[in-house]
Structures are given as structure tokens and as C-alpha cells.
Amino acid sequence: MKLQVSNSPHVRDKATTQSIMRDVIIALLPATFAGWYYFGIRAVLVTLLSIVSCIGFEFLSRKVMKRNNTIADLSAVVTGLLLAMNLPVTIPFYMVVIGACFAIVVVKQMFGGLGNNFVNPAIAARIFLVIAFPKAMTSWTLHTGSWFSLKSVDAVSSATPLTMINKPDAPSMWDLFIGNKAGCIGEVCIAALLIGGLYLMIRHVIRPWIPVSYIGTFLVLVLLFGHTNLLHIPSADYSTLKAWSDLFYEAGYMLCSGGLVLGAFFMATDYVTSPLTVKGKLLFGLGCGILTFLIRYYGNMAEGVSFSIILMNILTPHIDDWTMGKPFGEVKENAKA
């Protein structure tokens, strides 16, 4: 009999890496199916290619590095699915494979595999593709042709809703919520993303600390410092319905546009790259919200979710150091005389 000795606390849980990843996959299915519905068969092919490529690169890289095979833990499937959710439907297929290679080989396996990567692989791959192929990664479309068509002529080029606020052709709030808009495959349907996020919280895969602090911080900053904000409303207009409706319209519009909800529930909450403590998670979400607001309103790009999360991923070890409690019985160093 082998005696195993470890430090307390001794926590026993039936959850495994595979079961957690399976729950994440299930939670992503509503947004995945919504993306397929709105963007057609090409969205299906991009998604499947991303998943298969990530599994293949995981298998090959582990073989080359002479490590045990880990494709059964489903983490590569989650990375492939998240990467596809962050891609426009018109992206060339070879770029999908390049993104999968970067996510799995460079970001994940070269740092030791799952649990050792210091940033989220899918987010890092998206940023890499945005920098390497900016035109392809910022070509948004609304599908209007046959669902089974692969031709781009069946899609109408459109600006991302983030750049269309207050314009006559801007999508309605309802269209933003249900997904009838331009954008990446998995970010368009807010309703589906909220269903998936709720599922993860019910299953106790994630806690609400990061999503709530992230989204809450962003909305507060929009209300205070957005284009239509509390500080700019004349005191005489505080009692008018239009002033308040305009204020909350911008906040709701910015929430339902871009990848904020997708990032807050499915990427910022990544176990490996987010803080361990409740205080750390709240601080992490606070930083993501502030950075997303600054990039969207004062940067030269409409979206800022990916860059915000990856910057906070880098700060996660420091946040853990700041917020972790002291071990019980720790002896303090003697003060210098």
C-alpha cells in the first residue's frame, strides 16, 4: 500500500478535466447552433475544421514531444470550438488551421500542456490571426443566400454593430439579442450565450464573480463616460424619459455587440488563466471591464475583449500573490533591529 501525504485542506470532488470540458462544450452548443443558423453551412465547416485541427495538432505535438496522449480530456475540442466562435464565417480555411496550430502547439504544448499555459489558447490564436491577417479577420457578413451555399456572393458585407451605433442602418436591440447581425460565428446570439453561461453556473463549472464584475464594470463605465452618459445629461433632463432611454440604450447596445458576453462567460473564466480567490476574480473582472471600455472608446479598434482578457491573464499570477491568504501558522520573519 502506497501512503500519500499532502497538505490540507483535503478536498474530494468527482469532477475531472474531461467532465468540466464536456460541460463547457454543452454550454457552447446553443451559441454554436445559432451561429450555424445565421451564417449557413460555411460556419459548420469552419467550426468542424477548427476542432479537428486542434485535436490533430494536440495528438501530433504530444507524440513529437514524447508525452502521454491527452486528446481524451476534451480540452483540445474546447479550444477548437472557442477559436471557431471567435472567427468570421468568411475566413479562408487555411487560416483556421494556422490559428489552431498556434493555439495548441505554440500557446499550449510549448508551455507544458494543459495547466501550464499562461494565457487562453483560443484568445491568443484570435489575436495572432487579427495581427497576421487583419483584413480576413475584420470582414463581417450577413448571410442572405442559400443556407448550403459556400459562395461569398450569398453574403452581404456589413460593418460590425460596434461601429454602427446611432446610425440609421444599425440593427435593433432585438436583432442584437437574438443574433441577426454581423459578427463572429459564436458571438452574435446573446440569448444563446446567456443560456450557456447559466448552464455553467448551475453545474458549478464557473462562479459568477468574473462575468458579473467584468460586465458590471464595463456597463458602469459606459453609463458614466460613454457617448451618452450621466455626466453629460443636463439636470433639467433627468426627469425626461428620452434622456434615460438614450443612456441605457447605449449601454445595452455595447453589451450586446461584439464578443463581450462570449468573453465574460467562456474565456475570462478559464481555470488555468484566471485567479484562484474570490477577491482575485473580482479584481480580474474589474480589470477586464476597464480595459475593454478603454480600447472600445479610446483605441483604434472597435473590439477590445480579447486584448483585455489576455492582458489580465498575464497579470493573474500577481493577482493571486496579492489576494491569497497567509497559511495558518506561518512564522513571520523577525523585524530588523
FENJOFEN-V515200 format. One line per field, one symbol per residue. psi: psi as a letter, one per 20 degrees, with the letter a starting at -180 (. if undefined). A space follows every 50 residues. Layout:
BEGIN
psi = ???
END
This chain:
BEGIN
psi = ppppprqrqoppqiprgghghhhggghigghghgghghiahhhgggghgg gggggghggghhggjlrqpjhiijhhggggghghhjqqhjpqhhhggggg gggggghfhijiapiipirpgggghggghgghmhghikoqqppibqhiqi qiijqpqqqqhhjjpjqhjqqrhghhgijmrqargiihnhghhhgghhgh hhikhrqigggghggggghghghhjagorhiipqhhihiqhgghghghgg ghghgjqakgggghhighjpghjqrhrggggghghgggggggggghhiaj qhqjgghgghghghighhgghhiprpqpjppqqpqp.
END
